Amino acid sequence: MFKTIDRVSLAEGLAEGRILLVDVREAHEYAAGHIPGAFSMPLSVFDVRALPPDEGRAIIFSCAAGMRSQQALMLANEQGAPFDMHYAGGFSDWARSGMPVEV
């Protein structure tokens, strides 16, 4: 149903400024560590109107392991936004692989 992006493509897109990563984990999870540059929009208060302007970047949703990011995509679609991509591995995959983490 939704498209996925892998860790390498996500890292490249973030580095090149082509991706706006939206982390839908709860605030305490985000504060404990997140992918550098990710915008926090907890699923519990998700509102597509509160997202920053994409400025031509692809909007990708991320969570801990890929479940809540899919829920966020469904909510975004219900709210009229045509987003369709998430990082299925989520923060768990990112951190386990040794990628940089911001706190």
Secondary structure, 3 states (H helix, E strand, C coil): CCEECCHHHHHHHHHCCCEEEEECCCHHHHHHCECCCCEECCHHHCCHHHCCCCCCCEEEEECCCCHHHHHHHHHHHHCCCCCCEECCCHHHHHHHCCCCCEC
